[in-house]
Amino acid sequence: MNNGDSVLQVENLKTSFRTKAGIVQAVRGVSFELNKGEVLGIVGESGCGKSVTAMSVLRVLPENARHDTGRILYMGKDLLTLPKKELRKIRGGEISMIFQDPMTSLSPLMKIGRQIEEAILQNTQGISKQDARKKSLDMLKKVHIPDPESRYNCYPHELSGGMRQRVMIAMALSCNPRVVIADEPTTALDVTIQKQILLLLKEMCRSMDLSVIFITHDLGVVAELCDRVIVLYGGLIMEEGTAVELFEHPSHPYTMGLLDSIPRLDQDKGEKLMPIPGSPPDLLAPPDGCPFYARCKYARRICIHEKPDVITLTESHSSFCHLLREDAPKNNNPFADITKSRERGEPENG
Amino acid sequence: MDKTKPLVQVEHLKMHFPVPGRRGVYVHAVEDVSFEINEGETFGLVGESGCGKSTVARAVIRLYEPTDGRILLDGEDITHLKQKQLKDARRKMQMVFQDPYSSLNGRMPVHEILAEPLVAAGLDKNPEEVAQKCRDALKMVNLSPDSIHRYPHEFSGGQRQRICIARALMVNPRFLICDEAISALDVSIQAQIINMLGDFQKERGLTYLFIAHDLSMVRYVSHRVGVMYLGHLMEVCESEEIYKNPLHPYTRGLLASIPVPDPRYAASHESASLEGEVPSPVNPPSGCPFHTRCPYAKDLCRQQNPQMKEASPGHFVKCHLY
């Protein structure tokens, strides 16, 4: 992946929330790039900071949130320091968002066609109402809503969950965005509808040349849609790589644990699921070292106190784990082979 | 497993709910559903939202009184039991719900929550014994016995679901209904709960009705699986069979929709999904309920609802194709 093609760069993002109980450090130093035309998946369990990362990009977090450090660069502009007025031009226009629950993100009092029209009027300068209406109808057609002319006049409650999500997608894409942030857009839907929406998103990515940040907890969905994946845990990146690299050569104990805890349809039923013991760390007082050490079966003393540095495995694959260091002991180390082959200068995938 | 003796029998269960404000209009939530669950077996029910799987669960445990049909627990007809006898029957069957946040009373400490089933069953005569039982129950679900004085909000989602399971097992039931009991949890926590339920089954011979929309999870935990669609049971078979040899077009569509955690597979298999959406149960289609979305639908399917047939030993399917 080369830097020349990146449309969005997130550098050392730290986001925290002031709450009654104290300061919750939701995102604790996350850096990544979104390349042009790719679908970047951000996966992790609830509370790992994946949604906060995404919402930080457009600064749509609640009042008690603060961006402690970091930059988010889009077209040379830092979105975190951009004046509100200028941010508004980007938000919903060049960078748009699709949320999990279409019922709460659509206005219940407004016809869906008008809602899309409103987004178009907001973000396109000098467009006439007639043109906006035409565009809005076009979008409904594009996301395969049957009979768009009559659906244009429907209220959100008259549509099913899948149709509402299609409306959300139509709205998000109505202003020809370059970047779309999708936060668990299929989580609330049934599998057959989820499949329809995933196919639609795939089609839209191809035809509109979008760059997408796709947030999900579902590894199956990641495999289905994403080109590259970031695994988050406790507000930090654990592993980053292409989807194939991550699923075939998981190089962080957490990623391995996640993959072992889901049953596969082709799995032998005798095999027991391998859950990750314990629960995620408390982000009011996050651990100093690796956030995963308390649940990691390979943890060593160094993991408690020292945050691991990034270890580059291939051009696109990197992991934050002490066990991957060249000087890591070889016993009880799942990566003993990888580190050995790296010493000999062999590529990871043979 | 005693193959000859089913613990739970559901016969031609029908459940209709009146639509408020519209006389004579009903939601046809469950239509003519029959199945049996053997002692020590896990029976899985899958289907999309609104297919009636939770309604079946609630009717089986008699939170609803069925519109028609019979429910037998251990040979006893519990379909129309009144309050007093129902209480006795519920000592044999308990339920775990989906949302561990709303199914625990936030104002009760854990020991009160756990003691409630005992109180309801009239087994709370000796306070010391009750306290001991609560501690034992927490230990059983791998929570610290010292936490009996804590409140639900002090626990994480997975821990709360453990409390719900401990509560359900307080009266030593033989039959446990898990209605989407793991759907709200993170994957790593789901596996913890699933393994724990499996251990209980081995140790105590518990019988489960396991309801979920996640077919891969249901296949994994169940011995037999039933697939529901729009209130009808479409296919019932061994859980291996449902993956290896699915017969009903709906089951096939459902299987094809499940995202496979393998990017190479996903890239090479761009399978189409089921078209359209589930029709309204207020106005269900004539004939086979699935004909509006079925790629193989013919005239017969639009006119006549197929009967359940045994396509191969132990494999039942409700489709005109077989």
Chai-1 contact restraints between the chains, C-beta under 6 A:
chainA,res_idxA,chainB,res_idxB,connection_type,confidence,min_distance_angstrom,max_distance_angstrom,comment,restraint_id
A,E45,B,D186,contact,1.0,0.0,6.0,A-B,restraint_1
A,S46,B,D186,contact,1.0,0.0,6.0,A-B,restraint_2
A,S160,B,E277,contact,1.0,0.0,6.0,A-B,restraint_3
A,D190,B,E48,contact,1.0,0.0,6.0,A-B,restraint_4
A,D190,B,S49,contact,1.0,0.0,6.0,A-B,restraint_5
A,V191,B,S257,contact,1.0,0.0,6.0,A-B,restraint_6
A,V191,B,I258,contact,1.0,0.0,6.0,A-B,restraint_7
A,T192,B,S257,contact,1.0,0.0,6.0,A-B,restraint_8
A,T192,B,S273,contact,1.0,0.0,6.0,A-B,restraint_9
A,T192,B,L274,contact,1.0,0.0,6.0,A-B,restraint_10
A,K195,B,S257,contact,1.0,0.0,6.0,A-B,restraint_11
A,K195,B,S273,contact,1.0,0.0,6.0,A-B,restraint_12
A,Q196,B,S273,contact,1.0,0.0,6.0,A-B,restraint_13
A,L219,B,P261,contact,1.0,0.0,6.0,A-B,restraint_14
A,G220,B,P259,contact,1.0,0.0,6.0,A-B,restraint_15
A,G220,B,P261,contact,1.0,0.0,6.0,A-B,restraint_16
A,V221,B,P259,contact,1.0,0.0,6.0,A-B,restraint_17
A,A223,B,P261,contact,1.0,0.0,6.0,A-B,restraint_18
A,A223,B,D262,contact,1.0,0.0,6.0,A-B,restraint_19
A,A223,B,P263,contact,1.0,0.0,6.0,A-B,restraint_20
A,A223,B,A266,contact,1.0,0.0,6.0,A-B,restraint_21
A,E224,B,P259,contact,1.0,0.0,6.0,A-B,restraint_22
A,E224,B,A266,contact,1.0,0.0,6.0,A-B,restraint_23
A,A243,B,P263,contact,1.0,0.0,6.0,A-B,restraint_24
A,V244,B,P263,contact,1.0,0.0,6.0,A-B,restraint_25
A,F247,B,P263,contact,1.0,0.0,6.0,A-B,restraint_26
A,S261,B,V187,contact,1.0,0.0,6.0,A-B,restraint_27
A,S261,B,S188,contact,1.0,0.0,6.0,A-B,restraint_28
A,S261,B,A191,contact,1.0,0.0,6.0,A-B,restraint_29
A,I262,B,V187,contact,1.0,0.0,6.0,A-B,restraint_30
A,P263,B,S216,contact,1.0,0.0,6.0,A-B,restraint_31
A,P263,B,M217,contact,1.0,0.0,6.0,A-B,restraint_32
A,P263,B,Y220,contact,1.0,0.0,6.0,A-B,restraint_33
A,L265,B,S216,contact,1.0,0.0,6.0,A-B,restraint_34
A,L265,B,Y243,contact,1.0,0.0,6.0,A-B,restraint_35
A,L273,B,A191,contact,1.0,0.0,6.0,A-B,restraint_36
A,L273,B,I194,contact,1.0,0.0,6.0,A-B,restraint_37
A,L273,B,N195,contact,1.0,0.0,6.0,A-B,restraint_38
A,P275,B,S188,contact,1.0,0.0,6.0,A-B,restraint_39
A,P275,B,A191,contact,1.0,0.0,6.0,A-B,restraint_40
A,P275,B,Q192,contact,1.0,0.0,6.0,A-B,restraint_41
A,I276,B,S188,contact,1.0,0.0,6.0,A-B,restraint_42
A,S279,B,S156,contact,1.0,0.0,6.0,A-B,restraint_43
